[in-house]
């Protein structure tokens, strides 16, 4: 298993060991701690020691440099937690309401 400066953490749902990595967009993504040859992500440690992840695509289908292949944990978690969404708020009204229609007056 490749060394990680942050180590592993248990998944909050199933307790399996995972590693947290950062995508190119800056979002956090959980990957399984063990390398997986069937995985679709390439994981590597950047120059600052942060674990980074990229998806293996048709343009870059193979591992490069010190990358290792892993599976995103959301794909293998037996009890995934539902995604959190922002609570729905009704739109606040701004300004004044138009007067009710009363027909043409002449």
N, CA, C and O atoms as a GROMACS GRO file, in nm:
protein
  424
    1UNK      N    1   0.085  -0.117   0.000
    1UNK     CA    2   0.000   0.000   0.000
    1UNK      C    3   0.090   0.124   0.000
    1UNK      O    4   0.182   0.131   0.081
    2UNK      N    5   0.066   0.218  -0.086
    2UNK     CA    6   0.146   0.339  -0.090
    2UNK      C    7   0.129   0.420   0.038
    2UNK      O    8   0.022   0.424   0.098
    3UNK      N    9   0.237   0.484   0.077
    3UNK     CA   10   0.233   0.563   0.200
    3UNK      C   11   0.156   0.692   0.175
    3UNK      O   12   0.165   0.752   0.068
    4UNK      N   13   0.081   0.733   0.274
    4UNK     CA   14   0.006   0.857   0.266
    4UNK      C   15   0.038   0.940   0.389
    4UNK      O   16   0.041   0.887   0.500
    5UNK      N   17   0.063   1.070   0.371
    5UNK     CA   18   0.093   1.152   0.489
    5UNK      C   19  -0.024   1.164   0.584
    5UNK      O   20  -0.005   1.186   0.704
    6UNK      N   21  -0.145   1.150   0.533
    6UNK     CA   22  -0.260   1.165   0.620
    6UNK      C   23  -0.308   1.032   0.676
    6UNK      O   24  -0.383   1.030   0.774
    7UNK      N   25  -0.266   0.920   0.618
    7UNK     CA   26  -0.307   0.790   0.666
    7UNK      C   27  -0.450   0.757   0.626
    7UNK      O   28  -0.506   0.819   0.536
    8UNK      N   29  -0.506   0.660   0.694
    8UNK     CA   30  -0.642   0.618   0.661
    8UNK      C   31  -0.737   0.661   0.771
    8UNK      O   32  -0.697   0.692   0.884
    9UNK      N   33  -0.864   0.662   0.735
    9UNK     CA   34  -0.970   0.695   0.830
    9UNK      C   35  -1.083   0.597   0.805
    9UNK      O   36  -1.097   0.546   0.694
   10UNK      N   37  -1.165   0.568   0.905
   10UNK     CA   38  -1.278   0.479   0.882
   10UNK      C   39  -1.393   0.552   0.813
   10UNK      O   40  -1.417   0.670   0.839
   11UNK      N   41  -1.462   0.481   0.725
   11UNK     CA   42  -1.580   0.536   0.660
   11UNK      C   43  -1.688   0.557   0.766
   11UNK      O   44  -1.710   0.467   0.848
   12UNK      N   45  -1.757   0.671   0.767
   12UNK     CA   46  -1.861   0.692   0.869
   12UNK      C   47  -1.980   0.598   0.855
   12UNK      O   48  -2.053   0.577   0.952
   13UNK      N   49  -2.002   0.541   0.736
   13UNK     CA   50  -2.117   0.452   0.716
   13UNK      C   51  -2.084   0.307   0.745
   13UNK      O   52  -2.154   0.241   0.822
   14UNK      N   53  -1.975   0.257   0.684
   14UNK     CA   54  -1.947   0.113   0.693
   14UNK      C   55  -1.823   0.081   0.775
   14UNK      O   56  -1.803  -0.035   0.812
   15UNK      N   57  -1.739   0.178   0.805
   15UNK     CA   58  -1.621   0.155   0.886
   15UNK      C   59  -1.500   0.106   0.810
   15UNK      O   60  -1.396   0.081   0.871
   16UNK      N   61  -1.509   0.091   0.679
   16UNK     CA   62  -1.395   0.045   0.599
   16UNK      C   63  -1.288   0.153   0.594
   16UNK      O   64  -1.320   0.272   0.601
   17UNK      N   65  -1.161   0.113   0.582
   17UNK     CA   66  -1.056   0.216   0.576
   17UNK      C   67  -1.058   0.289   0.442
   17UNK      O   68  -1.060   0.228   0.336
   18UNK      N   69  -1.057   0.421   0.449
   18UNK     CA   70  -1.058   0.505   0.330
   18UNK      C   71  -0.948   0.609   0.342
   18UNK      O   72  -0.893   0.632   0.450
   19UNK      N   73  -0.916   0.671   0.230
   19UNK     CA   74  -0.823   0.784   0.228
   19UNK      C   75  -0.895   0.900   0.161
   19UNK      O   76  -0.967   0.880   0.063
   20UNK      N   77  -0.876   1.019   0.212
   20UNK     CA   78  -0.937   1.137   0.154
   20UNK      C   79  -0.838   1.201   0.058
   20UNK      O   80  -0.723   1.227   0.094
   21UNK      N   81  -0.883   1.227  -0.064
   21UNK     CA   82  -0.800   1.289  -0.167
   21UNK      C   83  -0.873   1.412  -0.219
   21UNK      O   84  -0.991   1.433  -0.189
   22UNK      N   85  -0.801   1.493  -0.296
   22UNK     CA   86  -0.857   1.616  -0.352
   22UNK      C   87  -0.857   1.604  -0.503
   22UNK      O   88  -0.757   1.563  -0.562
   23UNK      N   89  -0.970   1.639  -0.567
   23UNK     CA   90  -0.981   1.633  -0.712
   23UNK      C   91  -0.919   1.758  -0.774
   23UNK      O   92  -0.877   1.850  -0.702
   24UNK      N   93  -0.914   1.761  -0.906
   24UNK     CA   94  -0.861   1.878  -0.976
   24UNK      C   95  -0.949   2.000  -0.952
   24UNK      O   96  -0.901   2.113  -0.957
   25UNK      N   97  -1.078   1.979  -0.927
   25UNK     CA   98  -1.171   2.089  -0.900
   25UNK      C   99  -1.165   2.136  -0.755
   25UNK      O  100  -1.234   2.231  -0.718
   26UNK      N  101  -1.082   2.072  -0.672
   26UNK     CA  102  -1.069   2.112  -0.534
   26UNK      C  103  -1.167   2.048  -0.438
   26UNK      O  104  -1.176   2.089  -0.323
   27UNK      N  105  -1.242   1.949  -0.484
   27UNK     CA  106  -1.339   1.881  -0.397
   27UNK      C  107  -1.276   1.759  -0.334
   27UNK      O  108  -1.186   1.698  -0.392
   28UNK      N  109  -1.323   1.723  -0.216
   28UNK     CA  110  -1.271   1.604  -0.147
   28UNK      C  111  -1.342   1.480  -0.199
   28UNK      O  112  -1.462   1.482  -0.226
   29UNK      N  113  -1.265   1.371  -0.213
   29UNK     CA  114  -1.320   1.245  -0.260
   29UNK      C  115  -1.258   1.133  -0.178
   29UNK      O  116  -1.137   1.127  -0.160
   30UNK      N  117  -1.343   1.044  -0.129
   30UNK     CA  118  -1.295   0.928  -0.053
   30UNK      C  119  -1.261   0.816  -0.151
   30UNK      O  120  -1.340   0.784  -0.240
   31UNK      N  121  -1.143   0.756  -0.133
   31UNK     CA  122  -1.104   0.641  -0.214
   31UNK      C  123  -1.072   0.527  -0.118
   31UNK      O  124  -1.033   0.550  -0.004
   32UNK      N  125  -1.088   0.404  -0.165
   32UNK     CA  126  -1.053   0.290  -0.083
   32UNK      C  127  -0.904   0.294  -0.052
   32UNK      O  128  -0.824   0.334  -0.138
   33UNK      N  129  -0.866   0.254   0.067
   33UNK     CA  130  -0.728   0.265   0.111
   33UNK      C  131  -0.636   0.170   0.035
   33UNK      O  132  -0.518   0.202   0.015
   34UNK      N  133  -0.686   0.057  -0.007
   34UNK     CA  134  -0.603  -0.041  -0.078
   34UNK      C  135  -0.608  -0.017  -0.228
   34UNK      O  136  -0.713   0.018  -0.282
   35UNK      N  137  -0.495  -0.036  -0.298
   35UNK     CA  138  -0.496  -0.025  -0.444
   35UNK      C  139  -0.589  -0.130  -0.505
   35UNK      O  140  -0.601  -0.241  -0.453
   36UNK      N  141  -0.654  -0.094  -0.615
   36UNK     CA  142  -0.748  -0.183  -0.681
   36UNK      C  143  -0.722  -0.177  -0.832
   36UNK      O  144  -0.739  -0.071  -0.892
   37UNK      N  145  -0.681  -0.288  -0.895
   37UNK     CA  146  -0.653  -0.285  -1.039
   37UNK      C  147  -0.777  -0.262  -1.125
   37UNK      O  148  -0.764  -0.231  -1.244
   38UNK      N  149  -0.896  -0.276  -1.069
   38UNK     CA  150  -1.019  -0.252  -1.145
   38UNK      C  151  -1.072  -0.110  -1.124
   38UNK      O  152  -1.174  -0.074  -1.182
   39UNK      N  153  -1.005  -0.030  -1.043
   39UNK     CA  154  -1.050   0.105  -1.014
   39UNK      C  155  -1.037   0.198  -1.132
   39UNK      O  156  -0.961   0.171  -1.226
   40UNK      N  157  -1.111   0.307  -1.128
   40UNK     CA  158  -1.108   0.402  -1.239
   40UNK      C  159  -1.049   0.536  -1.200
   40UNK      O  160  -1.070   0.636  -1.269
   41UNK      N  161  -0.974   0.540  -1.089
   41UNK     CA  162  -0.910   0.664  -1.048
   41UNK      C  163  -0.761   0.640  -1.027
   41UNK      O  164  -0.719   0.532  -0.986
   42UNK      N  165  -0.684   0.743  -1.055
   42UNK     CA  166  -0.540   0.741  -1.031
   42UNK      C  167  -0.512   0.833  -0.914
   42UNK      O  168  -0.553   0.949  -0.914
   43UNK      N  169  -0.443   0.783  -0.814
   43UNK     CA  170  -0.416   0.858  -0.692
   43UNK      C  171  -0.265   0.881  -0.683
   43UNK      O  172  -0.186   0.792  -0.710
   44UNK      N  173  -0.227   1.001  -0.644
   44UNK     CA  174  -0.085   1.034  -0.628
   44UNK      C  175  -0.070   1.140  -0.520
   44UNK      O  176  -0.166   1.206  -0.483
   45UNK      N  177   0.052   1.154  -0.472
   45UNK     CA  178   0.082   1.256  -0.373
   45UNK      C  179   0.154   1.370  -0.444
   45UNK      O  180   0.255   1.347  -0.511
   46UNK      N  181   0.102   1.492  -0.431
   46UNK     CA  182   0.164   1.605  -0.499
   46UNK      C  183   0.285   1.655  -0.420
   46UNK      O  184   0.322   1.596  -0.319
   47UNK      N  185   0.346   1.762  -0.466
   47UNK     CA  186   0.468   1.815  -0.405
   47UNK      C  187   0.450   1.865  -0.264
   47UNK      O  188   0.547   1.872  -0.189
   48UNK      N  189   0.329   1.901  -0.226
   48UNK     CA  190   0.304   1.950  -0.090
   48UNK      C  191   0.265   1.839   0.006
   48UNK      O  192   0.243   1.865   0.124
   49UNK      N  193   0.257   1.715  -0.043
   49UNK     CA  194   0.221   1.602   0.042
   49UNK      C  195   0.072   1.574   0.046
   49UNK      O  196   0.028   1.487   0.120
   50UNK      N  197  -0.005   1.646  -0.032
   50UNK     CA  198  -0.149   1.625  -0.036
   50UNK      C  199  -0.182   1.511  -0.132
   50UNK      O  200  -0.123   1.500  -0.239
   51UNK      N  201  -0.276   1.427  -0.094
   51UNK     CA  202  -0.320   1.317  -0.178
   51UNK      C  203  -0.415   1.372  -0.284
   51UNK      O  204  -0.517   1.432  -0.250
   52UNK      N  205  -0.382   1.353  -0.410
   52UNK     CA  206  -0.462   1.403  -0.522
   52UNK      C  207  -0.518   1.284  -0.599
   52UNK      O  208  -0.463   1.174  -0.593
   53UNK      N  209  -0.628   1.308  -0.672
   53UNK     CA  210  -0.693   1.202  -0.747
   53UNK      C  211  -0.738   1.257  -0.882
   53UNK      O  212  -0.778   1.373  -0.894
   54UNK      N  213  -0.731   1.173  -0.984
   54UNK     CA  214  -0.783   1.207  -1.116
   54UNK      C  215  -0.850   1.083  -1.172
   54UNK      O  216  -0.814   0.971  -1.136
   55UNK      N  217  -0.948   1.105  -1.259
   55UNK     CA  218  -1.020   0.994  -1.321
   55UNK      C  219  -0.943   0.946  -1.443
   55UNK      O  220  -0.892   1.027  -1.521
   56UNK      N  221  -0.935   0.815  -1.460
   56UNK     CA  222  -0.872   0.759  -1.578
   56UNK      C  223  -0.970   0.774  -1.694
   56UNK      O  224  -1.080   0.718  -1.690
   57UNK      N  225  -0.931   0.848  -1.797
   57UNK     CA  226  -1.019   0.876  -1.910
   57UNK      C  227  -0.959   0.816  -2.037
   57UNK      O  228  -0.851   0.758  -2.033
   58UNK      N  229  -1.030   0.830  -2.147
   58UNK     CA  230  -0.978   0.778  -2.274
   58UNK      C  231  -0.858   0.859  -2.320
   58UNK      O  232  -0.772   0.806  -2.392
   59UNK      N  233  -0.849   0.987  -2.281
   59UNK     CA  234  -0.732   1.067  -2.318
   59UNK      C  235  -0.609   1.030  -2.236
   59UNK      O  236  -0.497   1.032  -2.286
   60UNK      N  237  -0.630   0.995  -2.109
   60UNK     CA  238  -0.521   0.954  -2.021
   60UNK      C  239  -0.562   0.826  -1.950
   60UNK      O  240  -0.598   0.830  -1.832
   61UNK      N  241  -0.557   0.711  -2.021
   61UNK     CA  242  -0.609   0.586  -1.965
   61UNK      C  243  -0.514   0.510  -1.875
   61UNK      O  244  -0.555   0.416  -1.808
   62UNK      N  245  -0.387   0.548  -1.872
   62UNK     CA  246  -0.292   0.469  -1.794
   62UNK      C  247  -0.233   0.553  -1.681
   62UNK      O  248  -0.245   0.676  -1.678
   63UNK      N  249  -0.170   0.482  -1.588
   63UNK     CA  250  -0.109   0.550  -1.474
   63UNK      C  251   0.018   0.621  -1.519
   63UNK      O  252   0.089   0.574  -1.608
   64UNK      N  253   0.047   0.734  -1.456
   64UNK     CA  254   0.164   0.814  -1.491
   64UNK      C  255   0.246   0.838  -1.365
   64UNK      O  256   0.191   0.866  -1.259
   65UNK      N  257   0.376   0.826  -1.376
   65UNK     CA  258   0.465   0.856  -1.265
   65UNK      C  259   0.440   0.768  -1.144
   65UNK      O  260   0.440   0.646  -1.155
   66UNK      N  261   0.421   0.830  -1.030
   66UNK     CA  262   0.404   0.758  -0.904
   66UNK      C  263   0.258   0.735  -0.869
   66UNK      O  264   0.225   0.719  -0.751
   67UNK      N  265   0.169   0.733  -0.967
   67UNK     CA  266   0.027   0.712  -0.939
   67UNK      C  267  -0.001   0.565  -0.909
   67UNK      O  268   0.070   0.476  -0.956
   68UNK      N  269  -0.104   0.541  -0.831
   68UNK     CA  270  -0.154   0.407  -0.807
   68UNK      C  271  -0.303   0.407  -0.831
   68UNK      O  272  -0.371   0.508  -0.810
   69UNK      N  273  -0.354   0.292  -0.874
   69UNK     CA  274  -0.495   0.281  -0.915
   69UNK      C  275  -0.582   0.247  -0.795
   69UNK      O  276  -0.548   0.159  -0.715
   70UNK      N  277  -0.693   0.317  -0.782
   70UNK     CA  278  -0.784   0.296  -0.669
   70UNK      C  279  -0.928   0.306  -0.716
   70UNK      O  280  -0.956   0.350  -0.828
   71UNK      N  281  -1.017   0.263  -0.629
   71UNK     CA  282  -1.161   0.269  -0.656
   71UNK      C  283  -1.222   0.375  -0.564
   71UNK      O  284  -1.191   0.377  -0.444
   72UNK      N  285  -1.307   0.462  -0.617
   72UNK     CA  286  -1.377   0.557  -0.529
   72UNK      C  287  -1.461   0.481  -0.427
   72UNK      O  288  -1.528   0.384  -0.462
   73UNK      N  289  -1.458   0.523  -0.303
   73UNK     CA  290  -1.527   0.448  -0.199
   73UNK      C  291  -1.678   0.450  -0.217
   73UNK      O  292  -1.746   0.355  -0.177
   74UNK      N  293  -1.732   0.555  -0.274
   74UNK     CA  294  -1.876   0.563  -0.293
   74UNK      C  295  -1.925   0.450  -0.384
   74UNK      O  296  -2.042   0.410  -0.375
   75UNK      N  297  -1.840   0.397  -0.471
   75UNK     CA  298  -1.879   0.289  -0.560
   75UNK      C  299  -1.882   0.154  -0.490
   75UNK      O  300  -1.946   0.061  -0.539
   76UNK      N  301  -1.815   0.140  -0.376
   76UNK     CA  302  -1.807   0.010  -0.309
   76UNK      C  303  -1.868   0.010  -0.170
   76UNK      O  304  -1.874  -0.096  -0.108
   77UNK      N  305  -1.912   0.123  -0.120
   77UNK     CA  306  -1.966   0.130   0.016
   77UNK      C  307  -2.100   0.057   0.022
   77UNK      O  308  -2.190   0.087  -0.056
   78UNK      N  309  -2.116  -0.038   0.113
   78UNK     CA  310  -2.243  -0.111   0.121
   78UNK      C  311  -2.357  -0.026   0.176
   78UNK      O  312  -2.474  -0.055   0.149
   79UNK      N  313  -2.325   0.078   0.253
   79UNK     CA  314  -2.429   0.164   0.310
   79UNK      C  315  -2.394   0.310   0.285
   79UNK      O  316  -2.356   0.381   0.378
   80UNK      N  317  -2.406   0.356   0.160
   80UNK     CA  318  -2.371   0.496   0.135
   80UNK      C  319  -2.470   0.591   0.200
   80UNK      O  320  -2.590   0.565   0.204
   81UNK      N  321  -2.417   0.701   0.250
   81UNK     CA  322  -2.503   0.803   0.309
   81UNK      C  323  -2.564   0.886   0.198
   81UNK      O  324  -2.498   0.910   0.097
   82UNK      N  325  -2.687   0.932   0.214
   82UNK     CA  326  -2.746   1.017   0.111
   82UNK      C  327  -2.671   1.149   0.103
   82UNK      O  328  -2.617   1.198   0.202
   83UNK      N  329  -2.669   1.205  -0.017
   83UNK     CA  330  -2.601   1.333  -0.037
   83UNK      C  331  -2.677   1.441   0.037
   83UNK      O  332  -2.800   1.443   0.038
   84UNK      N  333  -2.603   1.531   0.098
   84UNK     CA  334  -2.666   1.642   0.167
   84UNK      C  335  -2.697   1.752   0.066
   84UNK      O  336  -2.612   1.789  -0.015
   85UNK      N  337  -2.816   1.801   0.072
   85UNK     CA  338  -2.854   1.912  -0.013
   85UNK      C  339  -2.895   2.029   0.075
   85UNK      O  340  -2.932   2.010   0.191
   86UNK      N  341  -2.888   2.144   0.021
   86UNK     CA  342  -2.926   2.263   0.098
   86UNK      C  343  -3.077   2.259   0.122
   86UNK      O  344  -3.154   2.218   0.035
   87UNK      N  345  -3.119   2.302   0.239
   87UNK     CA  346  -3.263   2.304   0.264
   87UNK      C  347  -3.333   2.401   0.169
   87UNK      O  348  -3.280   2.508   0.137
   88UNK      N  349  -3.450   2.361   0.126
   88UNK     CA  350  -3.524   2.444   0.030
   88UNK      C  351  -3.589   2.560   0.103
   88UNK      O  352  -3.659   2.542   0.203
   89UNK      N  353  -3.564   2.677   0.052
   89UNK     CA  354  -3.626   2.795   0.109
   89UNK      C  355  -3.716   2.857   0.003
   89UNK      O  356  -3.681   2.860  -0.115
   90UNK      N  357  -3.828   2.905   0.047
   90UNK     CA  358  -3.915   2.976  -0.046
   90UNK      C  359  -3.848   3.107  -0.083
   90UNK      O  360  -3.776   3.168  -0.003
   91UNK      N  361  -3.872   3.149  -0.205
   91UNK     CA  362  -3.812   3.272  -0.252
   91UNK      C  363  -3.873   3.390  -0.178
   91UNK      O  364  -3.995   3.402  -0.166
   92UNK      N  365  -3.786   3.476  -0.130
   92UNK     CA  366  -3.836   3.595  -0.062
   92UNK      C  367  -3.884   3.694  -0.167
   92UNK      O  368  -3.820   3.712  -0.271
   93UNK      N  369  -3.994   3.758  -0.138
   93UNK     CA  370  -4.048   3.856  -0.231
   93UNK      C  371  -3.982   3.990  -0.208
   93UNK      O  372  -3.955   4.031  -0.095
   94UNK      N  373  -3.957   4.056  -0.317
   94UNK     CA  374  -3.897   4.188  -0.308
   94UNK      C  375  -3.987   4.287  -0.381
   94UNK      O  376  -4.049   4.253  -0.481
   95UNK      N  377  -3.995   4.409  -0.330
   95UNK     CA  378  -4.076   4.511  -0.395
   95UNK      C  379  -4.222   4.502  -0.354
   95UNK      O  380  -4.256   4.444  -0.251
   96UNK      N  381  -4.306   4.560  -0.436
   96UNK     CA  382  -4.448   4.562  -0.406
   96UNK      C  383  -4.522   4.473  -0.504
   96UNK      O  384  -4.476   4.447  -0.615
   97UNK      N  385  -4.637   4.428  -0.461
   97UNK     CA  386  -4.719   4.347  -0.549
   97UNK      C  387  -4.802   4.437  -0.639
   97UNK      O  388  -4.844   4.544  -0.597
   98UNK      N  389  -4.825   4.394  -0.762
   98UNK     CA  390  -4.910   4.476  -0.848
   98UNK      C  391  -5.055   4.472  -0.798
   98UNK      O  392  -5.098   4.375  -0.735
   99UNK      N  393  -5.129   4.578  -0.828
   99UNK     CA  394  -5.269   4.583  -0.787
   99UNK      C  395  -5.348   4.480  -0.867
   99UNK      O  396  -5.312   4.449  -0.981
  100UNK      N  397  -5.455   4.427  -0.809
  100UNK     CA  398  -5.536   4.329  -0.884
  100UNK      C  399  -5.601   4.393  -1.006
  100UNK      O  400  -5.631   4.512  -1.006
  101UNK      N  401  -5.621   4.315  -1.109
  101UNK     CA  402  -5.678   4.362  -1.234
  101UNK      C  403  -5.824   4.396  -1.214
  101UNK      O  404  -5.899   4.316  -1.157
  102UNK      N  405  -5.866   4.513  -1.259
  102UNK     CA  406  -6.005   4.553  -1.243
  102UNK      C  407  -6.068   4.591  -1.376
  102UNK      O  408  -6.178   4.645  -1.380
  103UNK      N  409  -6.000   4.563  -1.484
  103UNK     CA  410  -6.056   4.597  -1.613
  103UNK      C  411  -6.026   4.742  -1.649
  103UNK      O  412  -5.974   4.818  -1.568
  104UNK      N  413  -6.058   4.777  -1.771
  104UNK     CA  414  -6.032   4.913  -1.817
  104UNK      C  415  -6.137   5.009  -1.764
  104UNK      O  416  -6.257   4.979  -1.766
  105UNK      N  417  -6.092   5.121  -1.719
  105UNK     CA  418  -6.187   5.225  -1.678
  105UNK      C  419  -6.167   5.346  -1.766
  105UNK      O  420  -6.054   5.390  -1.789
  106UNK      N  421  -6.276   5.401  -1.817
  106UNK     CA  422  -6.268   5.517  -1.906
  106UNK      C  423  -6.350   5.629  -1.858
  106UNK      O  424  -6.354   5.735  -1.920
   0.00000   0.00000   0.00000
